Amino acid sequence: MKSLLCITLISLTLAVSAYSLPTSSPAPATAKVFANLGSNATLTCRLLSQDAMAFGNNGMRVKWSKVADDESLNEDVMLSMGFHKKSYGNFENRVFMQELDNEDASLIITDVTMDDMGKYRCEIINGMEDTIQEITLEVTGGLTDGVVFPYFLSVGRYNLNFNDAMQACLDQNASVATFDQLFEAWKNGLDWCNAGWLNDGTVQYPIINPRGPCGGTKDGPGVRSYGRRDKMSHFDVFCFASALKGRFYWLVQPDRLTFDEAVQACLDDGAEIAKVGHMYSAWKLEGYDRCDAGWLADGSIRYPISRPRKNCSPTEAAVRFVGFPDKMQKSHGVYCFQVEQ
């Protein structure tokens, strides 16, 4: 039975992947869908022909893909033919066909992330009458349910191309911020002098106090933009971390730890070493406050201060960055994160 299913899925993949639009096909129908971060999104796609009999009887032959600027980089989302379904990559086990009736090829995306934002293509293959529709998914996530933070690598500032920036945020339990999120963060006081990637491929930075080293004083406060840049260019990145689904905490230890010892200490406590996104979420959304500098998963040392006081970020609430020390030094304690069970 398993072999038969594998053969069926392979046949499905070949059958749908082999399909391509005739050169004379009209432009696909387009629509736009809005979804909140973490919610479900329904991308509506229906057979346009009124003759749905063949569609239902022959089995639903549908291909969903996420469309890139370069069509050769399009990402498969789901293939469907009758009862046989296959999802791909980051969409695996997160996408489902709605199938309200024989004409319905709509896709449901669960637990929407910022990385899901973009254009999707629905291709229904139905004999001589094929349907192609495109839907743009816009994802919104205000700062009530997340926090924007600037990020750079241990090798120094301005070392991330666009793809590296996306991965860097993912590695810190976050996603690349949208312009709206950065703008909200700026309105809430984010002032940062280094330019970073946003998820639309632009490079921008938020300035509260205009000053010489940060673009000069000629322009007033605001989010300043370098515009859309070559994705191989190197900048920092602005990440967006959502509310925590677990517990962020300082692990009490009798001695200072090396990085490897810190990693192991969290594991021994039934947790993992915390990521930068975990710390920012706990600090901003939960008011976490501790004046102890500790290891995080990227090898950095940081500490979160919600109540400014002497010797602990005296002038502002902030996540304080100490640096990237030698990982072999027994220099600090550690912050851990325990996933919600």
Rosetta blueprint (number, residue, H / E / L):
1 M L
2 K H
3 S H
4 L H
5 L H
6 C H
7 I H
8 T H
9 L H
10 I H
11 S H
12 L H
13 T H
14 L H
15 A H
16 V H
17 S H
18 A L
19 Y L
20 S L
21 L L
22 P L
23 T L
24 S L
25 S L
26 P L
27 A L
28 P L
29 A E
30 T E
31 A E
32 K E
33 V E
34 F E
35 A E
36 N E
37 L L
38 G L
39 S L
40 N L
41 A E
42 T E
43 L E
44 T L
45 C L
46 R E
47 L L
48 L L
49 S L
50 Q L
51 D L
52 A L
53 M H
54 A H
55 F H
56 G H
57 N H
58 N H
59 G L
60 M L
61 R E
62 V E
63 K E
64 W E
65 S E
66 K E
67 V E
68 A L
69 D L
70 D L
71 E H
72 S H
73 L H
74 N L
75 E E
76 D E
77 V E
78 M E
79 L E
80 S E
81 M E
82 G L
83 F L
84 H E
85 K E
86 K E
87 S E
88 Y L
89 G H
90 N H
91 F H
92 E L
93 N L
94 R L
95 V E
96 F E
97 M E
98 Q L
99 E L
100 L L
101 D L
102 N L
103 E L
104 D E
105 A L
106 S L
107 L E
108 I E
109 I E
110 T L
111 D L
112 V L
113 T L
114 M H
115 D H
116 D H
117 M L
118 G E
119 K E
120 Y E
121 R E
122 C E
123 E E
124 I E
125 I L
126 N L
127 G L
128 M L
129 E L
130 D L
131 T E
132 I E
133 Q E
134 E E
135 I E
136 T E
137 L E
138 E E
139 V E
140 T E
141 G L
142 G L
143 L L
144 T L
145 D L
146 G E
147 V E
148 V E
149 F E
150 P E
151 Y E
152 F L
153 L E
154 S L
155 V L
156 G E
157 R L
158 Y L
159 N L
160 L E
161 N L
162 F H
163 N H
164 D H
165 A H
166 M H
167 Q H
168 A H
169 C H
170 L H
171 D H
172 Q L
173 N L
174 A L
175 S E
176 V E
177 A L
178 T L
179 F H
180 D H
181 Q H
182 L H
183 F H
184 E H
185 A H
186 W H
187 K H
188 N L
189 G L
190 L L
191 D L
192 W L
193 C L
194 N L
195 A L
196 G E
197 W E
198 L L
199 N L
200 D L
201 G L
202 T E
203 V E
204 Q E
205 Y E
206 P E
207 I E
208 I L
209 N L
210 P L
211 R E
212 G H
213 P H
214 C H
215 G L
216 G E
217 T L
218 K L
219 D L
220 G L
221 P L
222 G E
223 V E
224 R E
225 S E
226 Y E
227 G E
228 R E
229 R L
230 D L
231 K L
232 M L
233 S L
234 H L
235 F E
236 D E
237 V E
238 F E
239 C E
240 F E
241 A E
242 S E
243 A L
244 L L
245 K L
246 G E
247 R E
248 F E
249 Y E
250 W E
251 L E
252 V L
253 Q L
254 P L
255 D L
256 R L
257 L E
258 T L
259 F H
260 D H
261 E H
262 A H
263 V H
264 Q H
265 A H
266 C H
267 L H
268 D H
269 D L
270 G L
271 A L
272 E E
273 I E
274 A L
275 K L
276 V H
277 G H
278 H H
279 M H
280 Y H
281 S H
282 A H
283 W H
284 K H
285 L H
286 E H
287 G L
288 Y L
289 D L
290 R L
291 C L
292 D L
293 A L
294 G E
295 W E
296 L L
297 A L
298 D L
299 G L
300 S L
301 I E
302 R E
303 Y E
304 P E
305 I E
306 S L
307 R L
308 P L
309 R E
310 K L
311 N L
312 C E
313 S L
314 P L
315 T L
316 E L
317 A L
318 A E
319 V E
320 R E
321 F E
322 V E
323 G E
324 F L
325 P L
326 D L
327 K L
328 M L
329 Q L
330 K L
331 S L
332 H E
333 G E
334 V E
335 Y E
336 C E
337 F E
338 Q E
339 V E
340 E L
341 Q L
